[in-house]
Amino acid sequence: MKLFQFIFYLVILNSALSCNKNVSDDVIFYTDFHSSKLTKVEKTGDNQYTTYFSPAFEPVNKSPWFAFGISSKIDKEIVVQLNYGKYKHRYVPKLSSDKKTWKIIDAQRIKVDSSTGIATLNLSVSSQKLYVAAQEVESSEDTYSWINELLIKHPEIKKTIAGKTVLDKNNYALEIEDNSNLNSIVLIARQHPPEIPGGTISFKAFYEELLSNSQMASDFRSKFNIYTFPLLNPDGADMGNWRHNANGVDLNRDWVGFTQPETQMVDKYLTRKTKEGKKIQFALDFHTSYSGPYMLILDSLNEIKTNKIIPDWIDRIENNSQFKVEARRRSQQLPYCYNYFYNKFNCEAVTYEEGDEVDRHIIKKRAQAYARELMITFNNK
Ligand SMILES: [Zn+2]
């Protein structure tokens, strides 16, 4: 096989992002954006390419993230294989020309070999860059610009620098706080970088529902402070990590040891709030799973010892919305975020899991319904 022309540029844009560009004849593969991931690309034949993806840290669960751009000097059809080495294809590719609007690849344009785990894509490429990614790309810039738009619409939200990340970036909390309120709830999103459906789409829709100008939402906000960590792992998101933060640690296994700045930040922040007299009543931690949607809830001991919010909330969702809740019970003793809330603050907490490929419209509707029913549950207590 003739070696293709290969030019590699490495431009350090800032401490977190290395920008490289792989050039092969007239087709260019791009990784010059936050959250991109493409380990290697080879030309394997006329208009045929193999792309390779490997995780930044191991061991890691099977969540092979990919995100790259492609352009071609001339309009044409190319074949691109996604090769994950010892891992297997999981996420149905999403395509975009602007990294804002995404569309799932047509079913007839993808084939997955279940024994090798390699996916083969047929793509139409042109001089306009085509983005191909495991999920909609949501880098820290994207989440922070959503926050900045929210702050304009809702001046009652206070954005604070709650701590720093491993890479010394600011890590933010959003506060809606009335000093006369002691009752508080906490939302945490995106500990795991690829988990955009729950970690970003559900989380945003849920939070925006809490901010709505309905009577129910304003009643709720008149009684509850809302503390939010909208992107707990910005380093991991921007690095295109499969699971970890920049130290290679799964943050959702660090809620007992607190070895990482991101988990330490939350603990320090909430400890300070409780010292000021705030009472944390409930917490939600937003994730995505292959088998979602479902909700992880703690042993029944959790609600027996507290305010029975979870069973009332689930009853309300099932009676008043189109959604059913698959609740999966887990032990109190695991080093997960929601266990921390129960063990430290004696409050109820859930892990909110969406599914990888659930229709995005349904994801938003579910999050809105869950948020409304949670507010009514609290308003009625
Ligand atoms: Zn997760």
Residues whose N, C-alpha, C, O or C-beta is under 5 A from the ligand:
A	BS01	ZN	H192 E195 H287 T288
